[in-house]
Amino acid sequence: EPAPTSAPSAPPSRPKRRGRQRRAAAIELDVGGVRVTIENGASPATIAAVIGALKAGS
């Protein structure tokens, strides 16, 4: 007879953090009334492409 299996237990919950949550760094550009936000982790090539497109359109 196979041994009984136990159900996997849920991971322990993390305590809630107090105070203001830290927000990831981002680059915000405002060119010609258009605001663009480039989130943290974007590659340098992506950042350069966005800036180039904004320059070409202004």
C-alpha distance matrix in Angstrom:
0.0 3.9 6.6 9.1 12.1 15.6 18.4 21.2 24.1 27.5 30.0 32.6 35.7 39.0 41.8 44.7 47.7 51.0 54.2 55.1 52.5 53.6 54.3 53.9 57.3 58.9 62.2 64.3 67.3 69.9 72.2 74.7 72.9 69.5 66.8 64.0 61.1 59.3 56.0 54.8 53.3 55.6 56.7 60.4 60.9 59.8 62.0 65.0 64.4 64.4 67.6 69.3 68.6 70.0 73.1 73.6 73.4 75.9
3.9 0.0 3.8 6.4 8.8 12.4 15.2 17.7 20.7 24.1 26.5 29.2 32.3 35.5 38.5 41.3 44.2 47.6 50.8 51.6 48.9 49.9 50.5 50.1 53.4 55.1 58.4 60.5 63.5 66.2 68.5 71.0 69.3 65.8 63.1 60.3 57.4 55.5 52.2 51.0 49.4 51.8 52.9 56.6 57.1 56.0 58.2 61.2 60.7 60.7 63.8 65.5 64.9 66.3 69.4 70.0 69.8 72.2
6.6 3.8 0.0 3.8 6.4 9.6 12.9 15.3 18.0 21.6 23.9 26.3 29.6 32.7 35.6 38.6 41.5 44.8 48.1 49.0 46.5 47.6 48.4 48.2 51.6 53.4 56.8 58.9 62.1 64.8 67.3 69.8 68.0 64.7 61.8 59.0 56.0 54.2 50.8 49.4 48.0 50.5 51.8 55.4 56.2 55.1 57.1 60.2 59.9 59.8 62.8 64.6 64.1 65.3 68.4 69.2 69.0 71.3
9.1 6.4 3.8 0.0 3.8 6.6 9.8 12.7 15.2 18.7 21.4 23.8 26.8 30.1 32.9 35.8 38.8 42.1 45.4 46.4 43.9 45.3 46.1 46.1 49.6 51.4 54.8 56.8 60.0 62.6 65.1 67.6 65.6 62.4 59.5 56.9 53.8 52.2 48.8 47.6 46.4 49.0 50.5 54.1 55.0 53.7 55.6 58.8 58.4 58.1 61.1 63.1 62.4 63.5 66.6 67.5 67.1 69.3
12.1 8.8 6.4 3.8 0.0 3.8 6.6 9.1 12.0 15.4 18.0 20.6 23.6 26.9 29.8 32.6 35.6 38.9 42.1 43.0 40.4 41.7 42.5 42.4 45.8 47.6 51.0 53.1 56.3 58.8 61.4 63.9 62.0 58.7 55.8 53.2 50.1 48.4 45.0 43.8 42.6 45.2 46.7 50.4 51.3 49.9 51.8 55.0 54.6 54.3 57.3 59.3 58.7 59.7 62.9 63.8 63.4 65.6
15.6 12.4 9.6 6.6 3.8 0.0 3.8 6.4 8.6 12.2 14.8 17.2 20.2 23.5 26.3 29.2 32.2 35.5 38.7 39.8 37.4 38.8 39.7 39.9 43.4 45.3 48.8 50.8 54.1 56.6 59.3 61.8 59.8 56.6 53.7 51.1 48.0 46.5 43.0 41.7 40.8 43.5 45.3 48.9 50.0 48.5 50.2 53.5 53.3 52.7 55.6 57.8 57.2 58.0 61.2 62.3 61.9 63.8
18.4 15.2 12.9 9.8 6.6 3.8 0.0 3.8 6.3 9.3 12.4 15.0 17.6 21.1 24.0 26.5 29.6 32.9 36.1 36.9 34.5 35.9 36.8 37.0 40.5 42.3 45.8 47.6 50.9 53.3 56.0 58.5 56.4 53.2 50.3 47.8 44.7 43.3 39.9 38.9 38.1 40.7 42.6 46.3 47.3 45.6 47.3 50.6 50.3 49.6 52.6 54.8 54.0 54.8 58.1 59.1 58.6 60.5
21.2 17.7 15.3 12.7 9.1 6.4 3.8 0.0 3.8 6.6 9.1 12.1 14.8 18.1 21.2 23.8 26.7 30.1 33.2 33.9 31.4 32.6 33.5 33.5 37.1 38.9 42.5 44.4 47.7 50.3 53.0 55.6 53.6 50.4 47.4 44.8 41.6 40.2 36.6 35.4 34.6 37.3 39.2 42.8 44.0 42.4 44.0 47.3 47.2 46.5 49.4 51.7 51.1 51.8 55.0 56.1 55.7 57.6
24.1 20.7 18.0 15.2 12.0 8.6 6.3 3.8 0.0 3.8 6.4 8.8 11.6 15.0 17.9 20.6 23.6 27.0 30.2 31.2 28.8 30.3 31.5 31.9 35.6 37.6 41.3 43.1 46.6 49.1 52.0 54.5 52.4 49.4 46.2 43.9 40.6 39.3 35.6 34.4 33.9 36.9 39.0 42.5 43.9 42.2 43.5 47.0 47.0 46.1 48.8 51.3 50.8 51.2 54.4 55.8 55.3 56.9
27.5 24.1 21.6 18.7 15.4 12.2 9.3 6.6 3.8 0.0 3.8 6.4 8.5 11.9 14.9 17.3 20.4 23.7 26.8 27.7 25.3 26.9 28.0 28.6 32.2 34.2 37.9 39.7 43.1 45.5 48.5 51.0 48.8 45.8 42.7 40.4 37.1 36.0 32.3 31.2 31.0 33.9 36.2 39.7 41.2 39.4 40.5 44.1 44.1 43.0 45.7 48.3 47.6 48.0 51.2 52.6 52.0 53.6
30.0 26.5 23.9 21.4 18.0 14.8 12.4 9.1 6.4 3.8 0.0 3.8 6.3 9.1 12.5 15.1 17.8 21.3 24.3 25.1 22.7 24.0 25.3 25.7 29.4 31.6 35.3 37.3 40.8 43.4 46.4 49.1 47.0 44.1 40.8 38.4 35.0 33.7 30.0 28.6 28.3 31.5 33.7 37.1 38.8 37.2 38.1 41.6 41.9 40.9 43.4 46.1 45.7 46.0 49.1 50.7 50.2 51.6
32.6 29.2 26.3 23.8 20.6 17.2 15.0 12.1 8.8 6.4 3.8 0.0 3.8 6.5 9.3 12.4 15.2 18.5 21.8 23.1 21.0 22.7 24.4 25.3 29.0 31.5 35.3 37.2 40.8 43.3 46.5 49.2 47.0 44.3 40.9 38.7 35.2 34.2 30.4 28.9 29.1 32.4 34.8 38.0 40.0 38.3 38.8 42.5 43.0 41.8 44.0 46.9 46.6 46.6 49.7 51.5 51.0 52.1
35.7 32.3 29.6 26.8 23.6 20.2 17.6 14.8 11.6 8.5 6.3 3.8 0.0 3.8 6.5 9.0 12.1 15.3 18.6 19.8 17.8 19.8 21.6 22.9 26.6 29.1 32.8 34.4 38.1 40.4 43.7 46.3 44.0 41.4 38.0 36.0 32.6 31.8 28.1 26.9 27.5 30.7 33.4 36.5 38.6 36.6 37.0 40.7 41.2 39.7 41.8 44.9 44.5 44.2 47.3 49.3 48.5 49.6
39.0 35.5 32.7 30.1 26.9 23.5 21.1 18.1 15.0 11.9 9.1 6.5 3.8 0.0 3.8 6.4 8.7 12.2 15.4 16.6 14.7 16.6 18.7 20.1 23.7 26.4 30.2 31.9 35.6 38.0 41.4 44.1 41.9 39.4 35.8 34.0 30.4 29.6 25.9 24.5 25.3 28.7 31.4 34.3 36.7 34.8 34.8 38.5 39.3 37.7 39.6 42.8 42.6 42.2 45.1 47.3 46.6 47.5
41.8 38.5 35.6 32.9 29.8 26.3 24.0 21.2 17.9 14.9 12.5 9.3 6.5 3.8 0.0 3.8 6.4 9.3 12.8 14.7 13.6 16.0 18.6 20.6 24.1 26.9 30.7 32.1 35.9 38.1 41.6 44.3 41.9 39.7 36.1 34.5 31.0 30.6 27.0 25.6 26.9 30.3 33.2 35.9 38.4 36.4 36.1 39.8 40.8 39.0 40.6 43.9 43.8 43.0 45.9 48.3 47.5 48.0
44.7 41.3 38.6 35.8 32.6 29.2 26.5 23.8 20.6 17.3 15.1 12.4 9.0 6.4 3.8 0.0 3.8 6.5 9.7 11.5 10.6 13.5 16.0 18.5 22.0 24.6 28.3 29.4 33.2 35.1 38.7 41.3 38.7 36.7 33.1 31.8 28.4 28.4 24.9 23.9 25.6 28.8 32.0 34.5 37.0 34.8 34.3 38.0 38.9 36.8 38.4 41.8 41.5 40.5 43.5 45.9 44.9 45.3
47.7 44.2 41.5 38.8 35.6 32.2 29.6 26.7 23.6 20.4 17.8 15.2 12.1 8.7 6.4 3.8 0.0 3.8 6.7 8.4 7.8 10.5 13.5 16.2 19.4 22.3 25.9 27.1 30.9 32.9 36.6 39.2 36.8 34.9 31.2 30.0 26.5 26.5 23.2 21.9 23.9 27.2 30.3 32.5 35.2 33.2 32.3 36.0 37.2 35.0 36.3 39.8 39.8 38.6 41.4 44.0 43.1 43.3
51.0 47.6 44.8 42.1 38.9 35.5 32.9 30.1 27.0 23.7 21.3 18.5 15.3 12.2 9.3 6.5 3.8 0.0 3.8 6.8 8.0 11.1 14.3 17.4 20.2 23.0 26.4 27.3 31.0 32.7 36.5 39.0 36.5 34.9 31.3 30.5 27.2 27.6 24.5 23.5 25.9 29.0 32.1 34.1 36.9 34.8 33.6 37.2 38.5 36.1 37.1 40.7 40.7 39.2 41.9 44.6 43.6 43.5
54.2 50.8 48.1 45.4 42.1 38.7 36.1 33.2 30.2 26.8 24.3 21.8 18.6 15.4 12.8 9.7 6.7 3.8 0.0 3.8 6.4 9.3 12.4 15.9 18.2 20.9 24.0 24.6 28.3 29.8 33.6 36.1 33.6 32.3 28.6 28.1 24.9 25.6 22.9 22.0 24.8 27.7 30.9 32.5 35.4 33.3 31.7 35.3 36.6 34.1 34.8 38.5 38.5 36.7 39.3 42.2 41.1 40.8
55.1 51.6 49.0 46.4 43.0 39.8 36.9 33.9 31.2 27.7 25.1 23.1 19.8 16.6 14.7 11.5 8.4 6.8 3.8 0.0 3.8 6.4 9.0 12.7 14.9 17.3 20.4 20.9 24.5 26.1 29.9 32.4 29.9 28.6 24.9 24.4 21.2 22.0 19.4 18.8 21.8 24.4 27.7 29.3 32.1 29.9 28.2 31.7 33.1 30.4 31.1 34.8 34.8 33.0 35.6 38.4 37.4 37.0
52.5 48.9 46.5 43.9 40.4 37.4 34.5 31.4 28.8 25.3 22.7 21.0 17.8 14.7 13.6 10.6 7.8 8.0 6.4 3.8 0.0 3.8 6.3 9.7 12.5 15.1 18.5 19.4 23.2 25.2 28.8 31.5 29.2 27.4 23.7 22.6 19.2 19.6 16.6 15.8 18.6 21.4 24.7 26.5 29.2 27.0 25.7 29.3 30.5 28.1 29.1 32.7 32.7 31.2 33.9 36.6 35.7 35.7
53.6 49.9 47.6 45.3 41.7 38.8 35.9 32.6 30.3 26.9 24.0 22.7 19.8 16.6 16.0 13.5 10.5 11.1 9.3 6.4 3.8 0.0 3.8 6.6 9.2 12.2 15.6 17.1 20.8 23.2 26.8 29.7 27.8 25.9 22.1 20.7 17.2 17.1 14.1 12.8 15.6 18.5 21.6 23.2 26.2 24.2 22.7 26.2 27.7 25.5 26.3 29.9 30.2 28.8 31.3 34.2 33.6 33.5
54.3 50.5 48.4 46.1 42.5 39.7 36.8 33.5 31.5 28.0 25.3 24.4 21.6 18.7 18.6 16.0 13.5 14.3 12.4 9.0 6.3 3.8 0.0 3.8 6.4 8.8 12.4 13.7 17.5 19.9 23.5 26.4 24.5 22.4 18.6 17.1 13.5 13.4 10.6 9.8 13.0 15.4 18.8 20.4 23.1 20.9 19.4 23.0 24.3 21.9 22.9 26.5 26.6 25.3 27.9 30.6 30.0 30.1
53.9 50.1 48.2 46.1 42.4 39.9 37.0 33.5 31.9 28.6 25.7 25.3 22.9 20.1 20.6 18.5 16.2 17.4 15.9 12.7 9.7 6.6 3.8 0.0 3.8 6.5 10.2 12.5 16.2 19.1 22.3 25.6 24.1 21.7 17.9 15.8 12.0 11.0 7.8 6.2 9.2 11.9 15.1 16.8 19.6 17.6 16.2 19.9 21.3 19.3 20.3 23.8 24.2 23.2 25.8 28.4 28.1 28.5
57.3 53.4 51.6 49.6 45.8 43.4 40.5 37.1 35.6 32.2 29.4 29.0 26.6 23.7 24.1 22.0 19.4 20.2 18.2 14.9 12.5 9.2 6.4 3.8 0.0 3.8 7.1 9.8 13.4 16.6 19.7 23.1 22.0 19.8 16.1 13.9 10.4 9.2 7.0 5.4 8.8 10.7 13.6 14.5 17.5 15.8 13.8 17.2 19.0 17.0 17.5 21.1 21.8 20.7 22.9 25.8 25.7 25.8
58.9 55.1 53.4 51.4 47.6 45.3 42.3 38.9 37.6 34.2 31.6 31.5 29.1 26.4 26.9 24.6 22.3 23.0 20.9 17.3 15.1 12.2 8.8 6.5 3.8 0.0 3.8 6.4 9.9 13.2 16.2 19.6 18.6 16.2 12.6 10.2 6.7 5.7 4.6 5.0 8.6 9.1 12.1 12.9 15.4 13.2 10.9 14.4 15.9 13.6 14.1 17.8 18.2 17.0 19.4 22.2 22.0 22.2
62.2 58.4 56.8 54.8 51.0 48.8 45.8 42.5 41.3 37.9 35.3 35.3 32.8 30.2 30.7 28.3 25.9 26.4 24.0 20.4 18.5 15.6 12.4 10.2 7.1 3.8 0.0 3.8 6.6 10.2 12.9 16.4 16.0 13.7 10.4 8.2 5.7 5.1 6.6 7.7 10.4 9.7 12.0 11.8 14.0 11.9 8.9 11.9 13.6 11.0 10.9 14.6 15.3 13.8 15.9 18.9 18.8 18.7
64.3 60.5 58.9 56.8 53.1 50.8 47.6 44.4 43.1 39.7 37.3 37.2 34.4 31.9 32.1 29.4 27.1 27.3 24.6 20.9 19.4 17.1 13.7 12.5 9.8 6.4 3.8 0.0 3.8 6.8 9.9 13.3 12.4 10.4 7.0 5.7 4.4 6.4 8.6 10.8 13.7 12.5 15.0 14.7 16.3 13.8 10.9 13.4 14.5 11.2 10.8 14.6 14.6 12.3 14.7 17.7 17.0 16.5
67.3 63.5 62.1 60.0 56.3 54.1 50.9 47.7 46.6 43.1 40.8 40.8 38.1 35.6 35.9 33.2 30.9 31.0 28.3 24.5 23.2 20.8 17.5 16.2 13.4 9.9 6.6 3.8 0.0 3.8 6.3 9.9 9.8 8.0 5.6 5.2 6.4 8.3 11.5 13.8 16.2 14.3 16.2 15.2 16.2 13.9 10.8 12.3 13.1 9.8 8.6 12.1 12.1 9.2 11.3 14.4 13.6 12.8
69.9 66.2 64.8 62.6 58.8 56.6 53.3 50.3 49.1 45.5 43.4 43.3 40.4 38.0 38.1 35.1 32.9 32.7 29.8 26.1 25.2 23.2 19.9 19.1 16.6 13.2 10.2 6.8 3.8 0.0 3.8 6.7 6.2 5.5 4.3 6.4 8.8 11.5 14.6 17.2 19.8 17.8 19.7 18.7 19.3 16.9 14.1 15.2 15.5 12.0 10.6 13.6 12.9 9.4 11.3 14.2 12.6 11.2
72.2 68.5 67.3 65.1 61.4 59.3 56.0 53.0 52.0 48.5 46.4 46.5 43.7 41.4 41.6 38.7 36.6 36.5 33.6 29.9 28.8 26.8 23.5 22.3 19.7 16.2 12.9 9.9 6.3 3.8 0.0 3.8 5.5 5.3 6.6 8.3 11.4 13.6 17.1 19.7 21.8 19.3 20.7 19.2 19.3 17.2 14.5 14.7 14.6 11.4 9.6 11.7 10.8 7.0 8.3 11.0 9.3 7.5
74.7 71.0 69.8 67.6 63.9 61.8 58.5 55.6 54.5 51.0 49.1 49.2 46.3 44.1 44.3 41.3 39.2 39.0 36.1 32.4 31.5 29.7 26.4 25.6 23.1 19.6 16.4 13.3 9.9 6.7 3.8 0.0 3.8 5.5 8.4 10.9 14.4 16.8 20.3 23.1 25.2 22.7 24.0 22.7 22.4 20.2 17.8 17.8 17.2 14.1 12.6 13.9 12.4 8.8 9.8 11.5 8.9 6.5
72.9 69.3 68.0 65.6 62.0 59.8 56.4 53.6 52.4 48.8 47.0 47.0 44.0 41.9 41.9 38.7 36.8 36.5 33.6 29.9 29.2 27.8 24.5 24.1 22.0 18.6 16.0 12.4 9.8 6.2 5.5 3.8 0.0 3.8 6.5 9.8 13.1 16.2 19.3 22.4 24.9 22.6 24.5 23.7 23.7 21.0 18.8 19.5 18.8 15.3 14.4 16.3 14.5 11.0 12.8 14.5 11.6 10.0
69.5 65.8 64.7 62.4 58.7 56.6 53.2 50.4 49.4 45.8 44.1 44.3 41.4 39.4 39.7 36.7 34.9 34.9 32.3 28.6 27.4 25.9 22.4 21.7 19.8 16.2 13.7 10.4 8.0 5.5 5.3 5.5 3.8 0.0 3.8 6.5 10.1 13.0 16.2 19.5 21.7 19.3 21.3 20.8 20.6 17.7 15.8 16.8 15.8 12.2 12.1 14.1 11.9 8.9 11.6 13.2 10.5 10.0
66.8 63.1 61.8 59.5 55.8 53.7 50.3 47.4 46.2 42.7 40.8 40.9 38.0 35.8 36.1 33.1 31.2 31.3 28.6 24.9 23.7 22.1 18.6 17.9 16.1 12.6 10.4 7.0 5.6 4.3 6.6 8.4 6.5 3.8 0.0 3.8 6.7 10.1 12.9 16.2 18.7 16.8 19.2 18.9 19.3 16.3 14.1 15.9 15.4 11.6 11.7 14.5 12.9 10.1 13.1 15.2 13.1 12.7
64.0 60.3 59.0 56.9 53.2 51.1 47.8 44.8 43.9 40.4 38.4 38.7 36.0 34.0 34.5 31.8 30.0 30.5 28.1 24.4 22.6 20.7 17.1 15.8 13.9 10.2 8.2 5.7 5.2 6.4 8.3 10.9 9.8 6.5 3.8 0.0 3.8 6.6 9.7 13.0 15.2 13.1 15.5 15.6 15.9 12.7 10.8 13.0 12.4 8.7 9.5 12.6 11.2 9.2 12.5 14.6 13.2 13.6
61.1 57.4 56.0 53.8 50.1 48.0 44.7 41.6 40.6 37.1 35.0 35.2 32.6 30.4 31.0 28.4 26.5 27.2 24.9 21.2 19.2 17.2 13.5 12.0 10.4 6.7 5.7 4.4 6.4 8.8 11.4 14.4 13.1 10.1 6.7 3.8 0.0 3.8 6.2 9.5 12.1 10.6 13.6 14.2 15.2 12.0 10.1 13.2 13.3 9.9 11.0 14.5 13.7 12.2 15.3 17.6 16.6 17.1
59.3 55.5 54.2 52.2 48.4 46.5 43.3 40.2 39.3 36.0 33.7 34.2 31.8 29.6 30.6 28.4 26.5 27.6 25.6 22.0 19.6 17.1 13.4 11.0 9.2 5.7 5.1 6.4 8.3 11.5 13.6 16.8 16.2 13.0 10.1 6.6 3.8 0.0 3.8 6.8 8.7 6.9 9.9 10.7 12.0 8.9 7.2 10.8 11.2 8.6 10.2 13.5 13.3 12.6 15.5 17.7 17.5 18.4
56.0 52.2 50.8 48.8 45.0 43.0 39.9 36.6 35.6 32.3 30.0 30.4 28.1 25.9 27.0 24.9 23.2 24.5 22.9 19.4 16.6 14.1 10.6 7.8 7.0 4.6 6.6 8.6 11.5 14.6 17.1 20.3 19.3 16.2 12.9 9.7 6.2 3.8 0.0 3.8 6.3 6.2 9.9 11.7 13.5 10.6 9.7 13.5 14.1 12.0 13.7 16.9 16.9 16.4 19.3 21.4 21.2 22.1
54.8 51.0 49.4 47.6 43.8 41.7 38.9 35.4 34.4 31.2 28.6 28.9 26.9 24.5 25.6 23.9 21.9 23.5 22.0 18.8 15.8 12.8 9.8 6.2 5.4 5.0 7.7 10.8 13.8 17.2 19.7 23.1 22.4 19.5 16.2 13.0 9.5 6.8 3.8 0.0 3.8 5.7 9.0 10.9 13.5 11.5 10.5 14.2 15.5 14.1 15.5 18.7 19.2 19.0 21.4 23.7 23.9 24.8
53.3 49.4 48.0 46.4 42.6 40.8 38.1 34.6 33.9 31.0 28.3 29.1 27.5 25.3 26.9 25.6 23.9 25.9 24.8 21.8 18.6 15.6 13.0 9.2 8.8 8.6 10.4 13.7 16.2 19.8 21.8 25.2 24.9 21.7 18.7 15.2 12.1 8.7 6.3 3.8 0.0 3.8 6.3 9.1 11.5 10.1 10.1 13.6 14.8 14.2 16.0 18.6 19.4 19.8 22.1 24.1 24.7 26.0
55.6 51.8 50.5 49.0 45.2 43.5 40.7 37.3 36.9 33.9 31.5 32.4 30.7 28.7 30.3 28.8 27.2 29.0 27.7 24.4 21.4 18.5 15.4 11.9 10.7 9.1 9.7 12.5 14.3 17.8 19.3 22.7 22.6 19.3 16.8 13.1 10.6 6.9 6.2 5.7 3.8 0.0 3.8 6.6 8.2 6.3 6.7 10.2 11.0 10.7 12.7 15.1 15.7 16.5 18.8 20.5 21.3 22.8
56.7 52.9 51.8 50.5 46.7 45.3 42.6 39.2 39.0 36.2 33.7 34.8 33.4 31.4 33.2 32.0 30.3 32.1 30.9 27.7 24.7 21.6 18.8 15.1 13.6 12.1 12.0 15.0 16.2 19.7 20.7 24.0 24.5 21.3 19.2 15.5 13.6 9.9 9.9 9.0 6.3 3.8 0.0 3.8 5.3 5.2 6.4 8.7 10.0 10.9 12.6 14.3 15.6 17.0 18.6 20.2 21.6 23.2
60.4 56.6 55.4 54.1 50.4 48.9 46.3 42.8 42.5 39.7 37.1 38.0 36.5 34.3 35.9 34.5 32.5 34.1 32.5 29.3 26.5 23.2 20.4 16.8 14.5 12.9 11.8 14.7 15.2 18.7 19.2 22.7 23.7 20.8 18.9 15.6 14.2 10.7 11.7 10.9 9.1 6.6 3.8 0.0 3.8 5.5 5.1 6.1 8.6 10.0 10.6 12.1 14.2 15.5 16.5 18.2 20.1 21.4
60.9 57.1 56.2 55.0 51.3 50.0 47.3 44.0 43.9 41.2 38.8 40.0 38.6 36.7 38.4 37.0 35.2 36.9 35.4 32.1 29.2 26.2 23.1 19.6 17.5 15.4 14.0 16.3 16.2 19.3 19.3 22.4 23.7 20.6 19.3 15.9 15.2 12.0 13.5 13.5 11.5 8.2 5.3 3.8 0.0 3.8 5.5 5.1 6.1 8.7 10.0 10.4 12.2 14.3 15.3 16.3 18.4 20.2
59.8 56.0 55.1 53.7 49.9 48.5 45.6 42.4 42.2 39.4 37.2 38.3 36.6 34.8 36.4 34.8 33.2 34.8 33.3 29.9 27.0 24.2 20.9 17.6 15.8 13.2 11.9 13.8 13.9 16.9 17.2 20.2 21.0 17.7 16.3 12.7 12.0 8.9 10.6 11.5 10.1 6.3 5.2 5.5 3.8 0.0 3.8 5.4 5.1 6.2 8.7 9.8 10.6 12.4 14.3 15.3 16.7 18.6
62.0 58.2 57.1 55.6 51.8 50.2 47.3 44.0 43.5 40.5 38.1 38.8 37.0 34.8 36.1 34.3 32.3 33.6 31.7 28.2 25.7 22.7 19.4 16.2 13.8 10.9 8.9 10.9 10.8 14.1 14.5 17.8 18.8 15.8 14.1 10.8 10.1 7.2 9.7 10.5 10.1 6.7 6.4 5.1 5.5 3.8 0.0 3.8 5.5 5.3 6.3 8.6 10.0 10.8 12.4 14.3 15.6 16.9
65.0 61.2 60.2 58.8 55.0 53.5 50.6 47.3 47.0 44.1 41.6 42.5 40.7 38.5 39.8 38.0 36.0 37.2 35.3 31.7 29.3 26.2 23.0 19.9 17.2 14.4 11.9 13.4 12.3 15.2 14.7 17.8 19.5 16.8 15.9 13.0 13.2 10.8 13.5 14.2 13.6 10.2 8.7 6.1 5.1 5.4 3.8 0.0 3.8 5.5 5.2 6.0 8.6 9.9 10.5 12.2 14.3 15.6
64.4 60.7 59.9 58.4 54.6 53.3 50.3 47.2 47.0 44.1 41.9 43.0 41.2 39.3 40.8 38.9 37.2 38.5 36.6 33.1 30.5 27.7 24.3 21.3 19.0 15.9 13.6 14.5 13.1 15.5 14.6 17.2 18.8 15.8 15.4 12.4 13.3 11.2 14.1 15.5 14.8 11.0 10.0 8.6 6.1 5.1 5.5 3.8 0.0 3.8 5.5 5.0 6.1 8.6 9.9 10.5 12.3 14.4
64.4 60.7 59.8 58.1 54.3 52.7 49.6 46.5 46.1 43.0 40.9 41.8 39.7 37.7 39.0 36.8 35.0 36.1 34.1 30.4 28.1 25.5 21.9 19.3 17.0 13.6 11.0 11.2 9.8 12.0 11.4 14.1 15.3 12.2 11.6 8.7 9.9 8.6 12.0 14.1 14.2 10.7 10.9 10.0 8.7 6.2 5.3 5.5 3.8 0.0 3.8 5.4 5.2 6.3 8.7 10.0 10.7 12.5
67.6 63.8 62.8 61.1 57.3 55.6 52.6 49.4 48.8 45.7 43.4 44.0 41.8 39.6 40.6 38.4 36.3 37.1 34.8 31.1 29.1 26.3 22.9 20.3 17.5 14.1 10.9 10.8 8.6 10.6 9.6 12.6 14.4 12.1 11.7 9.5 11.0 10.2 13.7 15.5 16.0 12.7 12.6 10.6 10.0 8.7 6.3 5.2 5.5 3.8 0.0 3.8 5.5 5.1 6.2 8.6 10.0 10.8
69.3 65.5 64.6 63.1 59.3 57.8 54.8 51.7 51.3 48.3 46.1 46.9 44.9 42.8 43.9 41.8 39.8 40.7 38.5 34.8 32.7 29.9 26.5 23.8 21.1 17.8 14.6 14.6 12.1 13.6 11.7 13.9 16.3 14.1 14.5 12.6 14.5 13.5 16.9 18.7 18.6 15.1 14.3 12.1 10.4 9.8 8.6 6.0 5.0 5.4 3.8 0.0 3.8 5.5 5.1 6.2 8.7 10.2
68.6 64.9 64.1 62.4 58.7 57.2 54.0 51.1 50.8 47.6 45.7 46.6 44.5 42.6 43.8 41.5 39.8 40.7 38.5 34.8 32.7 30.2 26.6 24.2 21.8 18.2 15.3 14.6 12.1 12.9 10.8 12.4 14.5 11.9 12.9 11.2 13.7 13.3 16.9 19.2 19.4 15.7 15.6 14.2 12.2 10.6 10.0 8.6 6.1 5.2 5.5 3.8 0.0 3.8 5.5 5.1 6.2 8.8
70.0 66.3 65.3 63.5 59.7 58.0 54.8 51.8 51.2 48.0 46.0 46.6 44.2 42.2 43.0 40.5 38.6 39.2 36.7 33.0 31.2 28.8 25.3 23.2 20.7 17.0 13.8 12.3 9.2 9.4 7.0 8.8 11.0 8.9 10.1 9.2 12.2 12.6 16.4 19.0 19.8 16.5 17.0 15.5 14.3 12.4 10.8 9.9 8.6 6.3 5.1 5.5 3.8 0.0 3.8 5.5 5.2 6.3
73.1 69.4 68.4 66.6 62.9 61.2 58.1 55.0 54.4 51.2 49.1 49.7 47.3 45.1 45.9 43.5 41.4 41.9 39.3 35.6 33.9 31.3 27.9 25.8 22.9 19.4 15.9 14.7 11.3 11.3 8.3 9.8 12.8 11.6 13.1 12.5 15.3 15.5 19.3 21.4 22.1 18.8 18.6 16.5 15.3 14.3 12.4 10.5 9.9 8.7 6.2 5.1 5.5 3.8 0.0 3.8 5.5 5.4
73.6 70.0 69.2 67.5 63.8 62.3 59.1 56.1 55.8 52.6 50.7 51.5 49.3 47.3 48.3 45.9 44.0 44.6 42.2 38.4 36.6 34.2 30.6 28.4 25.8 22.2 18.9 17.7 14.4 14.2 11.0 11.5 14.5 13.2 15.2 14.6 17.6 17.7 21.4 23.7 24.1 20.5 20.2 18.2 16.3 15.3 14.3 12.2 10.5 10.0 8.6 6.2 5.1 5.5 3.8 0.0 3.8 5.7
73.4 69.8 69.0 67.1 63.4 61.9 58.6 55.7 55.3 52.0 50.2 51.0 48.5 46.6 47.5 44.9 43.1 43.6 41.1 37.4 35.7 33.6 30.0 28.1 25.7 22.0 18.8 17.0 13.6 12.6 9.3 8.9 11.6 10.5 13.1 13.2 16.6 17.5 21.2 23.9 24.7 21.3 21.6 20.1 18.4 16.7 15.6 14.3 12.3 10.7 10.0 8.7 6.2 5.2 5.5 3.8 0.0 3.8
75.9 72.2 71.3 69.3 65.6 63.8 60.5 57.6 56.9 53.6 51.6 52.1 49.6 47.5 48.0 45.3 43.3 43.5 40.8 37.0 35.7 33.5 30.1 28.5 25.8 22.2 18.7 16.5 12.8 11.2 7.5 6.5 10.0 10.0 12.7 13.6 17.1 18.4 22.1 24.8 26.0 22.8 23.2 21.4 20.2 18.6 16.9 15.6 14.4 12.5 10.8 10.2 8.8 6.3 5.4 5.7 3.8 0.0
